[in-house]
Amino acid sequence: MGRRGGPRRGVGFLVYGLLAVPLSLSATGCGGPDGLAHPPPGRPDGSAHPPPGAAVSPGGTTPVPAPAPASTSPSAASDTDLCARIVAYWSRRALGDDTYGDYQSMGLSHGQYQILRDVVDAARITLRRQGAEAADELIDRQTRRACTERYRHGPPSEGPWT
């Protein structure tokens, strides 16, 4: 709404522009090169009707291309995978003293935060003794193991709270 209760500037153009598009689309392509109306190209055998079973336009004569196959998106990650990824991410940030806030601001549950604390404690020792690469491998290994155990019976709301 505008300042005085009316529509905002530009809304009229948007409404009238949207109404004009279908009208202009329906007015084009009505005739062939000689100005006369011709049936749309049909089947290779010369008939103007689409092949049996083909999708047709709402007018019933123009073949409509088949829809492109739906792209296959990656399947949803399991609770264990999500837990391992987010806990490993924040464990690396915590190990580098690059975190802020509490576990909720990190998007972790209380149980995931407990895993993070245990992993970071072990990773700090490994970092001092064996270096960054070993600490990084430990984070991946321990978060995967702990998250697998945590979600072994499904999410905590559907199973035991571990």
Contacts in CASP RR format, 6 or more apart in sequence:
PFRMAT RR
TARGET T0000
AUTHOR 0000-0000-0000
METHOD contacts of the structure
MODEL  1
MGRRGGPRRGVGFLVYGLLAVPLSLSATGCGGPDGLAHPPPGRPDGSAHP
PPGAAVSPGGTTPVPAPAPASTSPSAASDTDLCARIVAYWSRRALGDDTY
GDYQSMGLSHGQYQILRDVVDAARITLRRQGAEAADELIDRQTRRACTER
YRHGPPSEGPWT
1 7 0 8 1.000
1 8 0 8 1.000
2 8 0 8 1.000
30 37 0 8 1.000
31 37 0 8 1.000
31 38 0 8 1.000
32 38 0 8 1.000
39 48 0 8 1.000
39 61 0 8 1.000
40 48 0 8 1.000
40 61 0 8 1.000
40 62 0 8 1.000
40 63 0 8 1.000
41 48 0 8 1.000
42 48 0 8 1.000
42 49 0 8 1.000
42 50 0 8 1.000
42 63 0 8 1.000
43 49 0 8 1.000
43 50 0 8 1.000
43 51 0 8 1.000
48 61 0 8 1.000
49 61 0 8 1.000
50 56 0 8 1.000
50 61 0 8 1.000
50 62 0 8 1.000
50 63 0 8 1.000
51 63 0 8 1.000
54 63 0 8 1.000
54 64 0 8 1.000
55 63 0 8 1.000
55 64 0 8 1.000
55 65 0 8 1.000
55 66 0 8 1.000
56 62 0 8 1.000
56 63 0 8 1.000
56 64 0 8 1.000
57 63 0 8 1.000
57 64 0 8 1.000
77 85 0 8 1.000
78 151 0 8 1.000
79 151 0 8 1.000
79 154 0 8 1.000
79 155 0 8 1.000
80 144 0 8 1.000
80 147 0 8 1.000
80 148 0 8 1.000
80 150 0 8 1.000
80 151 0 8 1.000
83 112 0 8 1.000
83 115 0 8 1.000
83 143 0 8 1.000
83 147 0 8 1.000
83 150 0 8 1.000
83 151 0 8 1.000
84 140 0 8 1.000
84 143 0 8 1.000
84 144 0 8 1.000
84 147 0 8 1.000
84 148 0 8 1.000
86 106 0 8 1.000
86 107 0 8 1.000
86 108 0 8 1.000
86 112 0 8 1.000
87 108 0 8 1.000
87 112 0 8 1.000
87 115 0 8 1.000
87 116 0 8 1.000
87 119 0 8 1.000
87 143 0 8 1.000
87 146 0 8 1.000
87 147 0 8 1.000
88 119 0 8 1.000
88 139 0 8 1.000
88 140 0 8 1.000
88 143 0 8 1.000
90 99 0 8 1.000
90 106 0 8 1.000
90 108 0 8 1.000
90 116 0 8 1.000
91 116 0 8 1.000
91 119 0 8 1.000
91 120 0 8 1.000
91 123 0 8 1.000
91 139 0 8 1.000
91 143 0 8 1.000
92 136 0 8 1.000
92 139 0 8 1.000
93 99 0 8 1.000
94 116 0 8 1.000
94 120 0 8 1.000
95 120 0 8 1.000
95 123 0 8 1.000
95 124 0 8 1.000
95 127 0 8 1.000
95 135 0 8 1.000
95 139 0 8 1.000
99 106 0 8 1.000
103 109 0 8 1.000
103 110 0 8 1.000
103 112 0 8 1.000
103 113 0 8 1.000
103 116 0 8 1.000
106 113 0 8 1.000
108 116 0 8 1.000
109 156 0 8 1.000
111 150 0 8 1.000
111 156 0 8 1.000
111 162 0 8 1.000
112 147 0 8 1.000
112 150 0 8 1.000
115 143 0 8 1.000
115 146 0 8 1.000
115 147 0 8 1.000
115 150 0 8 1.000
118 142 0 8 1.000
118 146 0 8 1.000
119 138 0 8 1.000
119 139 0 8 1.000
119 142 0 8 1.000
119 143 0 8 1.000
119 146 0 8 1.000
122 138 0 8 1.000
122 142 0 8 1.000
123 135 0 8 1.000
123 138 0 8 1.000
123 139 0 8 1.000
123 142 0 8 1.000
124 135 0 8 1.000
126 134 0 8 1.000
126 135 0 8 1.000
126 138 0 8 1.000
127 134 0 8 1.000
127 135 0 8 1.000
149 162 0 8 1.000
150 156 0 8 1.000
150 162 0 8 1.000
153 159 0 8 1.000
153 160 0 8 1.000
156 162 0 8 1.000
END
